[in-house]
Amino acid sequence: MRKTSRVTGWGLILLVGCLLAGCTHSVVREHHVALGSADARETWLGNQVAVAAEAQTEPDGFALLANGQEAFAVRVGLIRQAQRELDIQTYLLGDGQTTRLVFSQLIEAAEQGVRIRLLVDDMGAVGQGERLAALASHPGIHVRVYNPLPVGRGHVVTRVLASVVDPAQQHRRMHNKLWVADNSVAIVGGRNLGDEYFDANDTRNFADLDVVAVGDVVPALSSSFDLYWNHGLAQPIERYHRADAHAWQGLKRDLAVWLDEHADSEYFTELRRQPRHSPPWETLHWGEGLAMWDAPGKLAAPGMPEWQTTLLGDLTAATELNEQLVMISAYFVPTERGVERLIELAKQGVEVDIITNSLASTDAAVVHGAYAPWRRDLLESGVHLYELRPEQDASTSSASDEMRVPGASASALHIKAIRFDDQLFVGSFNVDPRSIFWNTEVGVLIRSETLMPAFNELVDTGRDPSISYQLALNDDGQLRWRFEREGQPEELSDEPGTMWQRFNAWLSHTLRLERWL
C-alpha cells in the first residue's frame, strides 16, 4: 500500500511538472569537437595570434579585462571576427540589452557559416527555454543545458519546487565561464551573460575580471569545453522546449526591432565606437598558462568529493607560496580549516591580503554570515581584510577606474582571482565550499612577469579607502570599518548593511550553512 502511494506521488509530481513545463522530446544528440589546430591557424583570429607570437619566446599571451564595457566589446568583437566556430559556456544567462545583442550577433555569425555552441547551466537558464529553443532552431546554432530537470522550467519558483525531488543533485551547478573563438582566442573569468556584468545595469553592477588568452593554453581550454559539451549531463535544449524549424527567423526579427528601438542608448553608442577589425587585445603579456578545470562528472559523483580531486587540489599542487597571497573573491567562506591555514601562512611571514564584499554590497548575505565570524581571528594573525563598499567615492581617489562600477547606484564585487607569489589564477572559482565541492569551475594559472604589475594595480584599487572598507581591530579588540569620504578618513563601529542583510547573515551562521555555501 505504501509503495502504491509512493508511486502515485511521483506520478503526480511528473504530471504537474509536465503541465508546468512540458516533458522531454526525442532529439538526436550529436558529438562535437573543437576546430583542429591546423584549421584554426587559417582563420583571421588564428593569423592575428600567429603574428603577435612571432617575436615571442613564451608560449602564451594574456590581457586582463577589468572594465565591464571593454569586456563586453571584446566578446561582441569575437562573435564578429570568428570565421569557423564560437564556443560559449556560462552559468547564468540574463535577459537584458547585452544578452539580446549577443543573441542577435550569434544569429548573424551563424548566417555567415560560423558554428555556434552555447552551453548554459540549467538553473541559470530558467525562464529562457523558449528563446533558447528558437535560437537552436538555426542549423548552425547548438544549445545545451547542463544538469537539467525536465520539469518546472518556466519560473525560478517552479524550478525550486521541482528540485525537491533530488535536492542533493540540483544543489550542484556548472559554474564555468568560458568563450573560445576559432580555437585561437579564449576569454575565461568571472563574468556571466547579463547586463550587471558589463556595466550596463541602471541599478546594480558588478566589478569583475576576465583574462583574454592566446597561445598553447587555448586548445586546452577548448578541450575542457568539449568534455562538458559531450558529457551526459549536457542535454539539447530541444528536449525540453519545442520550437518551429524556422523559429530563429522570428527571434531575429524581434531582436532587430528591439535593438533598433534602443540603438541610441548611451551603452550601444559607446559600443559602436569600438574598432571592429582589430584583434581583441591592446597589449599582450607573454608567459606560460595552465588551463585548469573540474571534471564535468563532478556533479554526478556520489557524495562530497575529496578536495584533492577538485580544481583546488590541482591548483594547490601547481603553486608555491612563500611570500605573498592575494585573494579577490566575491564570496569568501574560509571554513575552520582554511582559517587555520591562513593563520599559519601569516605566522610564516607570508603577506596575506583578502578582498571581498562587505555585507552592504554583497548579493548573498547568507554567504557573508559564514565569513564574518572568522574576521577577528584573521585580523589578529596579521591577515589584511578589505570589503568593497556598495557606494564608491570617485571624487577624490587617485586609484584607477579598474574596479569602479559606473552607471549604477550600487556595486558589488564578482572577481575571482588569486595570486600565489609570482603566479596568478583567474577563473570562475570562489574561495568557498560551493566552488570546491559542489560546483564545477574553470580557470587559468598564469606565470608572466609583465602581467603581474597590471594585476597589482587592480589590487591597489581594491584596497583603496575610497571604494573599500579596511577592517581593523581597535584597542579593545572590536571590529572597525575604515574608509574615506570626500578625502576625509572615517570609521564605523557598526557593520554597514540593512537589517534584512544582517538577519540573513545571522541566520546562515546560526543554521551552520557554511559547508553548503
C-alpha positions as CSV (number, residue, x, y, z in Angstrom):
1,M,0.0,0.0,0.0
2,R,2.8,2.4,0.9
3,K,4.6,1.5,-2.4
4,T,1.5,2.3,-4.4
5,S,1.1,5.7,-2.6
6,R,4.7,6.5,-3.3
7,V,4.4,5.7,-7.0
8,T,1.2,7.7,-7.2
9,G,3.0,10.7,-5.5
10,W,5.8,10.5,-8.1
11,G,3.3,10.3,-10.9
12,L,1.6,13.5,-9.6
13,I,4.9,15.3,-9.4
14,L,5.7,14.3,-13.0
15,L,2.2,15.2,-14.2
16,V,2.3,18.7,-12.6
17,G,5.8,19.2,-13.9
18,C,4.7,18.4,-17.5
19,L,1.8,20.8,-17.1
20,L,4.3,23.4,-15.9
21,A,7.0,23.0,-18.5
22,G,6.3,20.1,-20.8
23,C,8.0,16.7,-20.9
24,T,11.1,15.7,-22.8
25,H,11.1,15.2,-26.6
26,S,13.2,12.8,-28.7
27,V,16.2,14.7,-30.1
28,V,19.4,13.4,-31.7
29,R,22.4,14.4,-29.6
30,E,25.5,14.8,-31.8
31,H,29.1,14.5,-30.7
32,H,31.0,17.7,-31.5
33,V,34.7,18.7,-31.1
34,A,36.6,21.9,-31.4
35,L,38.2,23.1,-34.6
36,G,41.6,21.5,-35.3
37,S,44.8,23.4,-34.7
38,A,45.7,23.5,-38.4
39,D,42.3,24.9,-39.4
40,A,42.4,27.3,-36.5
41,R,45.6,28.8,-37.8
42,E,43.9,29.5,-41.2
43,T,41.3,31.8,-39.6
44,W,41.7,35.6,-39.3
45,L,42.0,35.3,-35.5
46,G,44.4,32.5,-35.8
47,N,46.6,34.6,-38.1
48,Q,46.4,37.6,-35.7
49,V,47.6,35.3,-32.9
50,A,50.4,34.0,-35.1
51,V,51.6,37.5,-36.0
52,A,51.6,38.5,-32.3
53,A,53.5,35.4,-31.3
54,E,56.2,35.6,-33.9
55,A,58.8,37.5,-31.8
56,Q,57.9,35.8,-28.5
57,T,59.7,33.1,-26.7
58,E,56.9,32.4,-24.3
59,P,54.0,30.1,-25.4
60,D,51.0,32.2,-24.2
61,G,49.8,35.7,-24.2
62,F,47.3,37.3,-21.8
63,A,45.4,40.5,-21.3
64,L,43.2,41.4,-18.3
65,L,39.7,42.6,-18.8
66,A,38.6,44.6,-15.7
67,N,36.4,47.2,-17.3
68,G,32.9,45.9,-17.9
69,Q,32.2,47.8,-21.2
70,E,35.5,46.7,-22.6
71,A,34.9,43.1,-21.6
72,F,31.6,43.2,-23.5
73,A,33.1,44.9,-26.5
74,V,35.7,42.2,-26.8
75,R,33.0,39.5,-26.7
76,V,31.0,41.2,-29.4
77,G,34.2,41.6,-31.4
78,L,35.0,37.9,-31.1
79,I,31.5,37.0,-32.4
80,R,32.0,39.2,-35.4
81,Q,35.6,38.1,-36.0
82,A,35.1,34.3,-35.7
83,Q,35.0,32.6,-39.1
84,R,34.6,28.9,-38.2
85,E,33.3,28.4,-34.6
86,L,32.4,30.1,-31.4
87,D,32.0,28.2,-28.1
88,I,30.3,29.9,-25.1
89,Q,30.0,28.3,-21.7
90,T,28.2,30.2,-18.9
91,Y,26.5,29.6,-15.6
92,L,23.9,32.4,-15.8
93,L,22.0,33.8,-18.8
94,G,20.2,37.1,-18.1
95,D,17.6,38.9,-20.2
96,G,18.9,42.4,-21.0
97,Q,20.4,44.6,-23.6
98,T,23.7,42.9,-23.7
99,T,22.3,39.4,-24.0
100,R,19.9,40.5,-26.7
101,L,22.7,42.0,-28.7
102,V,24.8,38.8,-28.2
103,F,21.9,36.7,-29.5
104,S,21.4,38.9,-32.5
105,Q,25.1,38.7,-33.3
106,L,25.2,34.9,-32.8
107,I,22.5,34.6,-35.5
108,E,24.4,36.9,-37.8
109,A,27.5,34.8,-37.3
110,A,25.7,31.6,-37.9
111,E,24.3,33.0,-41.1
112,Q,27.9,33.6,-42.2
113,G,28.7,29.9,-41.6
114,V,30.1,30.1,-38.1
115,R,29.2,27.1,-35.9
116,I,27.9,28.2,-32.5
117,R,27.9,26.1,-29.4
118,L,26.2,27.6,-26.4
119,L,26.3,25.6,-23.1
120,V,24.3,27.0,-20.1
121,D,23.8,25.7,-16.7
122,D,20.2,24.6,-16.5
123,M,19.5,26.6,-13.3
124,G,20.9,29.7,-15.0
125,A,18.6,29.2,-18.0
126,V,15.3,29.2,-16.0
127,G,12.6,31.0,-17.9
128,Q,14.8,31.3,-21.1
129,G,13.8,27.9,-22.6
130,E,11.6,29.1,-25.4
131,R,14.1,31.7,-26.6
132,L,17.0,29.3,-26.4
133,A,15.0,26.7,-28.4
134,A,14.2,29.3,-31.0
135,L,17.9,30.2,-31.2
136,A,18.8,26.5,-31.5
137,S,16.4,26.1,-34.4
138,H,19.1,27.7,-36.6
139,P,21.0,24.8,-38.2
140,G,24.3,26.4,-37.3
141,I,23.5,27.1,-33.6
142,H,23.5,24.4,-31.0
143,V,22.3,25.0,-27.4
144,R,22.7,22.6,-24.5
145,V,21.8,22.9,-20.8
146,Y,23.8,21.3,-18.1
147,N,22.4,19.2,-15.3
148,P,18.9,19.7,-16.4
149,L,15.5,19.0,-14.9
150,P,12.6,18.2,-17.4
151,V,10.0,19.9,-15.1
152,G,9.4,23.3,-13.5
153,R,11.4,25.1,-16.2
154,G,9.2,28.2,-16.7
155,H,10.0,30.1,-13.5
156,V,12.5,30.0,-10.7
157,V,9.8,29.2,-8.1
158,T,8.6,26.1,-10.0
159,R,12.2,25.1,-10.7
160,V,13.0,25.2,-6.9
161,L,9.8,23.2,-6.2
162,A,10.8,20.6,-8.8
163,S,14.3,20.4,-7.3
164,V,13.0,18.9,-4.1
165,V,12.8,15.5,-5.8
166,D,16.6,15.4,-5.8
167,P,17.9,18.4,-3.9
168,A,21.5,17.0,-3.5
169,Q,21.9,16.7,-7.3
170,Q,20.2,20.0,-8.0
171,H,22.4,21.8,-5.5
172,R,25.4,21.1,-7.8
173,R,25.8,23.5,-10.7
174,M,28.1,24.1,-13.7
175,H,29.7,27.5,-12.7
176,N,32.2,27.7,-15.6
177,K,32.5,30.8,-17.7
178,L,34.4,30.4,-21.0
179,W,34.5,31.8,-24.5
180,V,36.6,30.4,-27.3
181,A,36.7,31.7,-30.8
182,D,38.1,29.7,-33.7
183,N,40.2,27.7,-31.1
184,S,42.5,30.7,-31.2
185,V,41.4,33.2,-28.6
186,A,39.7,32.5,-25.3
187,I,38.1,34.5,-22.5
188,V,38.0,32.9,-19.1
189,G,37.0,34.6,-15.8
190,G,34.1,35.6,-13.6
191,R,31.5,37.1,-16.0
192,N,28.2,35.5,-16.8
193,L,26.0,36.8,-19.6
194,G,23.9,39.6,-18.1
195,D,23.8,43.4,-18.0
196,E,25.2,43.7,-14.5
197,Y,28.4,42.0,-15.5
198,F,29.2,44.6,-18.2
199,D,28.3,47.9,-16.5
200,A,25.0,48.0,-18.4
201,N,22.6,47.9,-15.5
202,D,21.0,51.1,-14.2
203,T,20.7,49.9,-10.5
204,R,23.4,47.4,-9.7
205,N,26.7,46.4,-11.5
206,F,29.5,44.0,-10.7
207,A,33.2,44.7,-10.6
208,D,34.5,41.6,-12.4
209,L,37.6,40.3,-14.1
210,D,38.3,38.2,-17.2
211,V,41.5,37.3,-19.0
212,V,41.9,37.1,-22.7
213,A,44.3,34.2,-23.6
214,V,46.1,33.2,-26.8
215,G,48.7,30.5,-27.5
216,D,49.0,26.9,-26.4
217,V,46.6,27.4,-23.4
218,V,43.7,27.9,-25.8
219,P,43.4,24.4,-27.2
220,A,43.5,23.1,-23.7
221,L,40.5,25.3,-22.7
222,S,38.7,24.1,-25.9
223,S,39.3,20.6,-24.7
224,S,37.6,21.4,-21.4
225,F,34.6,22.8,-23.3
226,D,34.4,19.6,-25.5
227,L,34.4,17.5,-22.3
228,Y,31.5,19.4,-20.9
229,W,29.6,19.6,-24.2
230,N,29.8,15.9,-24.9
231,H,29.1,14.8,-21.3
232,G,25.9,13.1,-20.5
233,L,24.8,16.0,-18.2
234,A,24.7,18.3,-21.2
235,Q,21.4,18.0,-23.0
236,P,20.0,19.7,-26.1
237,I,17.5,22.4,-25.2
238,E,15.1,21.0,-27.7
239,R,14.5,18.0,-25.4
240,Y,12.6,20.3,-23.1
241,H,11.2,23.1,-25.3
242,R,9.7,22.8,-28.7
243,A,10.3,25.3,-31.5
244,D,9.4,25.5,-35.1
245,A,12.1,24.8,-37.6
246,H,12.4,28.5,-38.5
247,A,11.7,30.0,-35.1
248,W,15.1,31.6,-35.2
249,Q,13.9,33.9,-38.0
250,G,11.1,35.3,-35.8
251,L,13.6,35.7,-32.9
252,K,16.0,37.5,-35.3
253,R,13.2,39.9,-36.3
254,D,12.1,40.6,-32.7
255,L,15.7,41.2,-31.7
256,A,16.2,43.6,-34.6
257,V,13.2,45.6,-33.7
258,W,14.2,45.9,-30.1
259,L,17.8,46.8,-30.9
260,D,16.6,49.4,-33.4
261,E,14.4,51.0,-30.7
262,H,17.3,51.2,-28.3
263,A,20.1,52.0,-30.8
264,D,20.6,55.4,-29.4
265,S,21.2,54.2,-25.9
266,E,24.4,55.5,-24.3
267,Y,25.7,52.0,-23.9
268,F,25.2,51.0,-27.5
269,T,26.5,54.3,-28.7
270,E,29.7,53.8,-26.8
271,L,29.9,50.2,-28.1
272,R,29.8,51.4,-31.7
273,R,32.9,53.5,-31.1
274,Q,34.9,50.3,-30.6
275,P,37.1,49.2,-33.6
276,R,35.6,46.2,-35.4
277,H,38.7,44.9,-37.2
278,S,41.4,45.0,-34.6
279,P,42.4,42.0,-32.5
280,P,40.7,41.6,-29.1
281,W,43.7,43.0,-27.2
282,E,45.7,46.2,-27.0
283,T,48.7,44.7,-25.2
284,L,49.5,41.1,-24.6
285,H,51.6,40.0,-21.6
286,W,53.5,36.9,-22.5
287,G,54.2,34.0,-20.3
288,E,53.0,30.5,-19.6
289,G,49.5,29.4,-18.8
290,L,48.0,26.3,-17.4
291,A,44.3,25.6,-18.1
292,M,42.6,24.1,-15.1
293,W,39.0,22.8,-14.7
294,D,36.9,20.4,-12.7
295,A,35.9,17.1,-14.3
296,P,32.4,17.5,-15.8
297,G,31.3,14.4,-14.0
298,K,31.9,16.0,-10.6
299,L,28.2,17.0,-10.5
300,A,27.1,13.3,-10.9
301,A,29.6,11.8,-8.4
302,P,28.0,10.4,-5.2
303,G,28.7,12.3,-2.0
304,M,31.1,15.1,-1.4
305,P,34.4,14.7,-3.3
306,E,37.9,14.8,-1.7
307,W,39.2,18.3,-2.2
308,Q,42.4,16.9,-3.6
309,T,40.5,15.6,-6.6
310,T,39.0,19.0,-7.4
311,L,40.3,22.1,-9.2
312,L,41.5,23.3,-5.8
313,G,43.6,20.2,-5.5
314,D,45.2,20.8,-8.9
315,L,45.8,24.5,-8.1
316,T,47.5,23.6,-4.8
317,A,49.7,21.1,-6.5
318,A,50.7,23.6,-9.2
319,T,51.6,26.5,-7.0
320,E,54.2,27.5,-4.4
321,L,53.6,30.1,-1.6
322,N,56.4,31.7,0.3
323,E,55.9,35.5,0.1
324,Q,52.5,36.8,-0.9
325,L,48.9,35.5,-1.2
326,V,46.2,37.8,-2.5
327,M,42.7,36.6,-2.8
328,I,39.9,38.6,-4.5
329,S,36.8,36.6,-4.1
330,A,33.2,37.7,-4.4
331,Y,32.1,35.0,-2.0
332,F,34.7,34.2,0.7
333,V,33.9,31.4,3.1
334,P,37.3,30.2,4.5
335,T,35.9,27.5,6.9
336,E,37.8,26.5,10.0
337,R,40.5,24.6,8.2
338,G,41.0,27.4,5.7
339,V,41.3,29.9,8.6
340,E,43.9,27.7,10.2
341,R,45.9,27.6,7.0
342,L,45.8,31.4,6.5
343,I,46.9,32.0,10.1
344,E,49.7,29.5,9.6
345,L,50.8,31.3,6.4
346,A,50.7,34.7,8.2
347,K,52.9,33.4,11.0
348,Q,55.4,32.1,8.5
349,G,55.8,35.6,7.1
350,V,53.6,35.3,4.1
351,E,51.7,38.6,3.4
352,V,48.0,37.8,3.1
353,D,45.5,40.2,1.6
354,I,41.9,39.3,1.1
355,I,39.4,41.5,-0.8
356,T,35.7,40.5,-0.8
357,N,32.3,42.0,-0.5
358,S,31.0,43.9,2.6
359,L,27.7,42.9,4.0
360,A,26.3,46.1,2.5
361,S,27.5,45.3,-1.1
362,T,27.0,41.5,-1.3
363,D,24.1,39.9,-3.2
364,A,24.3,36.9,-0.9
365,A,24.1,37.9,2.8
366,V,23.9,34.2,3.8
367,V,27.4,33.7,2.4
368,H,28.6,36.7,4.4
369,G,27.2,35.1,7.5
370,A,29.6,32.2,7.1
371,Y,32.6,34.5,6.6
372,A,32.0,37.2,9.2
373,P,32.7,35.2,12.4
374,W,36.3,34.5,11.2
375,R,37.3,38.1,10.7
376,R,38.7,38.7,14.2
377,D,40.9,35.6,14.1
378,L,42.2,36.6,10.7
379,L,43.0,40.1,11.7
380,E,44.7,39.1,14.9
381,S,47.0,36.9,12.9
382,G,48.1,39.7,10.6
383,V,45.8,38.9,7.6
384,H,44.6,42.1,5.8
385,L,40.9,42.3,5.1
386,Y,39.2,44.7,2.6
387,E,35.5,44.8,1.9
388,L,34.0,46.6,-1.1
389,R,31.5,49.3,-0.4
390,P,28.2,49.5,-2.3
391,E,28.7,53.2,-2.9
392,Q,32.0,54.4,-4.2
393,D,33.6,57.8,-3.7
394,A,35.2,58.6,-7.0
395,S,35.6,62.3,-6.5
396,T,38.9,62.4,-4.7
397,S,40.6,59.0,-5.1
398,S,43.7,58.6,-7.1
399,A,43.0,54.9,-7.7
400,S,42.4,53.7,-11.2
401,D,39.0,53.0,-12.6
402,E,39.6,49.3,-13.0
403,M,37.4,48.2,-10.1
404,R,35.0,51.1,-10.1
405,V,31.5,50.4,-11.3
406,P,30.0,53.3,-13.3
407,G,26.4,54.0,-14.2
408,A,24.7,52.3,-11.2
409,S,23.6,53.3,-7.7
410,A,25.1,50.2,-6.2
411,S,28.0,48.0,-6.9
412,A,29.3,44.6,-5.8
413,L,32.4,42.5,-6.2
414,H,32.3,39.5,-8.5
415,I,36.0,38.9,-9.2
416,K,37.6,35.5,-8.7
417,A,41.4,35.9,-8.7
418,I,44.2,34.5,-6.5
419,R,47.9,35.5,-6.6
420,F,50.4,32.9,-5.3
421,D,53.8,34.7,-5.2
422,D,54.6,35.2,-8.9
423,Q,51.6,33.1,-10.3
424,L,48.1,34.4,-10.9
425,F,44.9,32.3,-11.2
426,V,41.9,33.9,-12.8
427,G,38.7,32.0,-13.4
428,S,35.2,31.2,-12.1
429,F,36.4,29.8,-8.7
430,N,35.3,31.5,-5.5
431,V,37.1,30.8,-2.2
432,D,34.2,28.9,-0.7
433,P,33.0,25.3,-0.2
434,R,30.5,25.6,-3.1
435,S,33.3,26.1,-5.6
436,I,35.4,23.4,-4.1
437,F,32.9,20.7,-3.6
438,W,29.5,21.3,-5.3
439,N,30.1,23.4,-8.5
440,T,32.4,22.8,-11.4
441,E,34.8,25.6,-12.2
442,V,37.4,26.6,-14.8
443,G,40.4,29.0,-14.9
444,V,43.9,29.7,-16.0
445,L,47.1,29.7,-13.8
446,I,49.5,32.3,-15.3
447,R,53.1,33.0,-14.8
448,S,54.0,36.3,-16.5
449,E,56.4,38.9,-15.3
450,T,54.7,41.8,-17.1
451,L,51.1,40.7,-16.3
452,M,51.6,40.8,-12.5
453,P,52.1,44.6,-12.3
454,A,48.8,45.0,-14.1
455,F,47.1,42.8,-11.6
456,N,48.8,44.6,-8.7
457,E,47.1,47.9,-9.9
458,L,43.8,46.1,-9.6
459,V,44.6,45.0,-6.1
460,D,45.7,48.6,-5.2
461,T,42.3,49.8,-6.4
462,G,40.5,47.2,-4.3
463,R,42.4,48.3,-1.2
464,D,41.7,52.0,-1.8
465,P,39.7,53.5,1.1
466,S,37.5,55.5,-1.4
467,I,35.9,52.3,-2.6
468,S,36.5,49.7,0.1
469,Y,36.4,49.3,3.9
470,Q,39.7,48.3,5.5
471,L,38.9,46.2,8.5
472,A,40.8,46.7,11.8
473,L,40.6,45.9,15.5
474,N,40.6,48.8,18.0
475,D,42.4,48.6,21.3
476,D,39.5,46.7,22.8
477,G,39.6,44.1,20.0
478,Q,36.4,45.4,18.4
479,L,35.9,45.4,14.7
480,R,36.1,48.7,12.9
481,W,35.4,49.6,9.2
482,R,37.8,52.4,8.0
483,F,37.3,54.3,4.7
484,E,37.4,57.7,3.1
485,R,34.6,60.0,2.1
486,E,35.5,63.1,0.0
487,G,39.1,62.6,1.0
488,Q,38.5,62.5,4.7
489,P,39.1,59.4,6.9
490,E,36.1,57.9,8.6
491,E,35.5,54.9,10.8
492,L,32.4,52.8,11.5
493,S,31.8,50.8,14.7
494,D,28.7,49.0,13.4
495,E,28.8,46.8,10.4
496,P,27.3,48.5,7.3
497,G,24.2,46.8,5.9
498,T,20.5,46.7,6.2
499,M,18.5,44.9,8.9
500,W,17.4,42.3,6.3
501,Q,21.0,41.6,5.3
502,R,22.1,41.3,8.9
503,F,19.2,38.9,9.6
504,N,20.2,36.7,6.7
505,A,23.8,36.7,7.7
506,W,22.8,35.8,11.3
507,L,20.5,33.0,10.1
508,S,23.2,31.5,7.9
509,H,25.7,31.4,10.8
510,T,23.1,30.1,13.3
511,L,22.0,27.3,11.0
512,R,25.6,26.4,10.2
513,L,25.1,26.5,6.4
514,E,28.8,27.0,5.8
515,R,29.6,23.8,4.0
516,W,26.8,24.4,1.5
517,L,27.7,28.0,0.6
